[in-house]
Amino acid sequence: MNGIDIKNLDEVIAKTFNEVTTAINAHNEKSLHMYSAALRALVELRREVTSK
């Protein structure tokens, strides 16, 4: 996948992980589900980018 900067992707993954942590600490189930889904998708994207 051309055009995806791994460093930027890693930063987005880290920010999303922080949002998951915040949602857990705030006991916000709706945000937890949303950010967890986003984090899973981002990690899969990173796997795809780095496997090529």
C-alpha positions as CSV (number, residue, x, y, z in Angstrom):
1,M,0.0,0.0,0.0
2,N,1.7,3.0,-1.2
3,G,1.3,6.4,0.4
4,I,0.8,5.3,4.0
5,D,3.5,6.6,6.3
6,I,4.2,4.0,9.0
7,K,5.3,6.7,11.5
8,N,2.0,8.6,11.1
9,L,0.0,5.4,11.3
10,D,1.8,4.4,14.5
11,E,0.9,7.8,15.9
12,V,-2.7,7.3,15.1
13,I,-2.6,3.9,16.7
14,A,-1.1,5.3,19.8
15,K,-3.7,8.1,20.0
16,T,-6.5,5.6,19.5
17,F,-5.1,3.3,22.2
18,N,-5.1,6.3,24.6
19,E,-8.8,6.9,23.7
20,V,-9.5,3.3,24.5
21,T,-7.8,3.8,27.9
22,T,-9.7,7.0,28.5
23,A,-13.0,5.2,27.7
24,I,-12.2,2.4,30.1
25,N,-11.3,4.8,32.9
26,A,-14.5,6.8,32.3
27,H,-16.6,3.6,32.1
28,N,-18.0,4.9,28.8
29,E,-19.1,1.7,27.0
30,K,-20.2,3.4,23.7
31,S,-16.8,5.1,23.3
32,L,-15.0,1.9,24.3
33,H,-16.7,-0.1,21.5
34,M,-16.1,2.7,19.0
35,Y,-12.4,3.2,19.7
36,S,-11.8,-0.5,20.1
37,A,-13.2,-1.2,16.7
38,A,-11.1,1.7,15.2
39,L,-7.9,0.3,17.0
40,R,-8.5,-3.2,15.6
41,A,-8.9,-1.8,12.1
42,L,-5.8,0.4,12.4
43,V,-3.7,-2.5,13.7
44,E,-4.9,-4.7,10.8
45,L,-4.0,-1.9,8.3
46,R,-0.5,-1.7,9.8
47,R,-0.1,-5.5,9.5
48,E,-1.1,-5.2,5.8
49,V,1.3,-2.3,5.2
50,T,4.2,-3.9,6.9
51,S,3.7,-7.4,5.3
52,K,4.5,-6.1,1.8
